[in-house]
């Protein structure tokens, strides 16, 4: 793995979360285990580190949010691995120092990013469901319940942004194909008819 995780200066909340994570002994232990052993399940991490699985899952959720790890499916199991072996952080100091004023905006942007990740994950693994549930969002993205609730609330509140992403893909398909039936469009976008 030679890729980099880049956090731009416009994302001071992500920078603060990253700094907090890199200052957490248990999260560093998880990152070390993933770096040394590769892709692991939460259960295996729990055994390796001698920590309760609920604690491991909480730490994994934090690591997923900041983008340090990714979750893959191996059959029915969720496996976690490092997202990158290098981190590049750009700090816009004036913005970082006035972070509290920008937290809501940044949080909304991060929730939007999670909502789009959910949509893409569901579309690539069986299709976007008609009804989006907290449980499905949590299990698909490996999030804690509270964050999954925020993602579902975001999707329900800002439906236009969610649909806009689908519309871009639909327009791209229509440009390529010229004529597409509704059932073909549904099949190609891997979404529910309604």
HELIX and SHEET records of a PDB file:
HELIX    1   1 UNK A   12  UNK A   21  1                                  10    
HELIX    2   2 UNK A   25  UNK A   37  1                                  13    
HELIX    3   3 UNK A   42  UNK A   49  1                                   8    
HELIX    4   4 UNK A   53  UNK A   66  1                                  14    
HELIX    5   5 UNK A   93  UNK A   97  1                                   5    
HELIX    6   6 UNK A   99  UNK A  124  1                                  26    
HELIX    7   7 UNK A  134  UNK A  141  1                                   8    
HELIX    8   8 UNK A  145  UNK A  157  1                                  13    
HELIX    9   9 UNK A  159  UNK A  177  1                                  19    
HELIX   10  10 UNK A  182  UNK A  189  1                                   8    
SHEET    1   A 2 UNK A   4  UNK A   7  0                                        
SHEET    2   A 2 UNK A  86  UNK A  89  1                                        
SHEET    1   B 2 UNK A  69  UNK A  74  0                                        
SHEET    2   B 2 UNK A  77  UNK A  82 -1                                        
END                                                                             
